[in-house]
Amino acid sequence: MGNFPTTLTTTPKPKPADDSLSFGKVLTDHMFVMEYAEGKGWHSPRIQPYQPFSMDPATTVLHYGQAIFDGLKAFRGEDGKIRLFRAGRHAERLNISAKKMCIPEMPVDIIRQSFDALVAVDADWVPRKAGTALYLRPTVIATDVMLGVHPAHNYIYFLILSPVGSYYKEGVKPVKILASDKHVRAVQGGLGEAKTAANYAASLSGQAEAEAQGYTQVLWLDGVHRKYIDEVGTMNIMVRIGDEVITPPLAGTILSGVTRASSLQLMRDWGLKVSERAITIDEVMQAGRDGTLKEMWGTGTAAVVSPVGTLGYKGEDILINGGVTGEVTQRLYDSIVGLQYGKSNDAHGWMSVVPV
Ligand SMILES: *Cc1c(COP(=O)(O)O)cnc(C)c1O
């Protein structure tokens, strides 16, 4: 493991009770930082006390959004061990986002080691209550100081950690989503397949409108035809029509979700019929009307799976599976959570124990 220069805080923060945790509001005592300068490459990886950055108002990321991030979790098992879920894949995806955003790629082993090293330093911050976790947020920002649109010559990679509560405090709960034909998030040739700040900026007004109409999330349709389903909120989307599970292909507009890939693998292991293909909102609505739409769910690190109980489109609401969680959705949730807390056999080697 990387042995990074480490400066420990002299003023540790009080840790919140596991019961009081929500998402992303509390940050731990330390952070991992490294910088990039043209000609020098990525340099000076280190662990230091959590602290603000001081930034010139002309710093490029503040104006032009050249920024990427990722998100993964560390879980404390009943055996007391702390495990990361598919850390290598998250590290690689950060580099995929980097490439897309003209950010110099990072040595993937340093990224991977930064996860272990920082979680080890803040190991006491990994909450203990069932369903809780420590969320890792690796981020890269452009730090040139000048007003002018171009890929920057200087960057900061940083990793921060946040203890998070159980996404489902009262069991897995279906949500109500709205397919939007008015707002779009991404188009082919754009940024949809990168985890980059701009995509979340692009999602805000559509999300606000869905909430104003009483829905929890937006189901994004493709930006050109406004016809094919893309993603839901910040999750990948899956539907089960009859015995076929369908999810949109990785064709440039959606993020290559780690939970998506894991769910596809598990369902194939179980012998289910799984298709990665384009599917229109009309096909989904029709299946909802004729009763063949059995389940619909989102996949993502925050929730694992999020069942859809109601799908709204053009003024029509479709109730899915009586508004309760379907069997494949529940099985995926139980299987992935079982792995994350070290309770089930890790056949694919997705978990790694953090050396503390
Ligand atoms: C992060 C994210 C996902 C889910 O990816 P996971 O790797 O499963 O967490 C899906 N879509 C978008 C837009 C995302 O930002």
The ligand as a Gaussian input file, in Angstrom:
#p B3LYP/6-31G(d) Opt

LIG

0 1
 C      -23.004000       8.013000     -10.177000
 C      -24.072000       7.911000     -11.206000
 C      -24.738000       6.703000     -11.505000
 C      -24.556000       5.455000     -10.688000
 O      -23.271000       4.937000     -10.760000
 P      -22.753000       3.942000      -9.626000
 O      -21.361000       3.638000     -10.067000
 O      -23.620000       2.749000      -9.674000
 O      -22.820000       4.666000      -8.345000
 C      -25.623000       6.696000     -12.565000
 N      -25.871000       7.814000     -13.272000
 C      -25.284000       8.982000     -13.002000
 C      -25.612000      10.161000     -13.818000
 C      -24.376000       9.067000     -11.954000
 O      -23.807000      10.239000     -11.670000

